[in-house]
Amino acid sequence: MSSPTGEIYRIDWLPGTDILHGTCHCGREHTAQDPIEMWEWMLAHPQGHEPQGNSS
């Protein structure tokens, strides 16, 4: 899925599990069983997480 600003969000289902693996447009990754939790994490950017390589 991409947003109107061109950001790409990717969520993959890990076959044989109830696990979702998400990759944000900033490169951070997250796993969750709940799709709502996954989307909330992604859409909270940057408040939900910091871009990879940011040490703060």
C-alpha positions, 0 to 999 in steps of 0.5 A: 500500500502506498500513501498519497505522499508516495510512502510505501507500507508493506505487510506480509503474512508469514505462512503457517502462522498468525504473524504479520510482518510489516515494513514501514516506508522508513525501513523499520520492521515490526511483527504482530498478530493483530492487524489493527496493532500493525496498522497503528504502528505504521501510521503512527510514524514518526511517533510510533518509531524512529527511522533505522539508523537514528540513535536517539 
